[in-house]
């Protein structure tokens, strides 16, 4: 201890020295930052992949509407009747 409150080291040889002090919790902080950054990049890549997959998947609702309206002879009243039948029909 030096002056009752700090660490002190005696160096017996005279000359020029390079002293490196390392704080262990700071190293843990850097390791945690690296892990967090890696996890962030992994999540971003996963979300981008999921978005691309969903965007490229055909929309089932659009497919159903294309099927229902596939014939130009059908009008909106037939579309309304078709949707009402599906709404009023109980699922087994």
C-alpha positions as CSV (number, residue, x, y, z in Angstrom):
1,X,0.0,0.0,0.0
2,X,1.1,3.5,-0.7
3,X,-0.1,6.2,1.6
4,X,-2.6,3.8,3.1
5,X,-5.0,3.6,0.2
6,X,-3.4,2.4,-3.1
7,X,-1.3,-0.4,-4.5
8,X,2.4,0.2,-4.9
9,X,5.2,-1.8,-6.5
10,X,8.9,-1.4,-5.8
11,X,11.1,-1.5,-8.9
12,X,14.7,-1.9,-7.9
13,X,16.3,-1.4,-11.3
14,X,16.6,2.1,-12.9
15,X,15.8,2.6,-16.5
16,X,12.9,3.0,-18.9
17,X,9.9,0.7,-18.5
18,X,6.7,0.1,-20.2
19,X,4.0,-0.9,-17.7
20,X,0.7,-2.3,-18.8
21,X,-2.1,-2.4,-16.2
22,X,-5.1,-4.6,-17.2
23,X,-8.5,-4.5,-15.5
24,X,-10.0,-7.9,-15.7
25,X,-13.7,-6.8,-15.7
26,X,-12.9,-4.6,-18.7
27,X,-11.8,-7.7,-20.6
28,X,-15.1,-9.4,-19.6
29,X,-16.9,-6.3,-20.9
30,X,-15.2,-6.6,-24.3
31,X,-15.9,-10.3,-24.5
32,X,-19.6,-9.5,-23.7
33,X,-19.7,-6.8,-26.4
34,X,-18.3,-9.3,-29.0
35,X,-20.9,-11.9,-28.0
36,X,-23.7,-9.3,-28.1
37,X,-22.6,-8.0,-31.5
38,X,-22.4,-11.6,-32.9
39,X,-25.9,-12.3,-31.6
40,X,-27.2,-9.0,-33.1
41,X,-25.8,-9.9,-36.5
42,X,-27.3,-13.4,-36.2
43,X,-30.7,-12.1,-35.3
44,X,-30.6,-9.5,-38.2
45,X,-29.6,-12.2,-40.7
46,X,-32.4,-14.4,-39.4
47,X,-35.0,-11.7,-39.7
48,X,-33.8,-10.8,-43.2
49,X,-34.0,-14.4,-44.2
50,X,-37.5,-14.8,-42.7
51,X,-38.7,-11.6,-44.4
52,X,-37.3,-12.7,-47.8
53,X,-38.9,-16.1,-47.3
54,X,-42.3,-14.6,-46.5
55,X,-42.1,-12.1,-49.3
56,X,-41.4,-14.8,-51.8
57,X,-44.2,-17.1,-50.5
58,X,-47.4,-16.7,-52.5
59,X,-50.2,-15.2,-50.5
60,X,-53.0,-17.8,-50.0
61,X,-55.6,-15.1,-49.8
62,X,-54.6,-13.7,-53.2
63,X,-54.6,-17.2,-54.6
64,X,-58.1,-17.8,-53.3
65,X,-59.3,-14.6,-54.8
66,X,-57.7,-15.3,-58.1
67,X,-59.5,-18.7,-58.1
68,X,-62.8,-17.2,-57.2
69,X,-62.5,-14.3,-59.7
70,X,-60.7,-16.4,-62.2
71,X,-63.5,-16.3,-64.6
72,X,-64.3,-12.8,-65.8
73,X,-67.9,-13.8,-66.1
74,X,-68.3,-13.8,-62.3
75,X,-69.3,-10.6,-60.7
76,X,-69.0,-9.1,-57.2
77,X,-72.3,-10.6,-56.1
78,X,-71.0,-14.1,-56.7
79,X,-67.9,-13.2,-54.8
80,X,-70.0,-12.0,-51.9
81,X,-72.2,-15.1,-52.0
82,X,-69.1,-17.3,-52.1
83,X,-67.5,-15.6,-49.0
84,X,-70.8,-15.7,-47.1
85,X,-71.1,-19.5,-47.7
86,X,-67.6,-19.9,-46.3
87,X,-68.3,-17.7,-43.3
88,X,-71.6,-19.4,-42.4
89,X,-70.3,-22.9,-42.9
90,X,-69.2,-24.5,-39.6
91,X,-65.8,-26.1,-39.5
92,X,-65.8,-29.8,-38.6
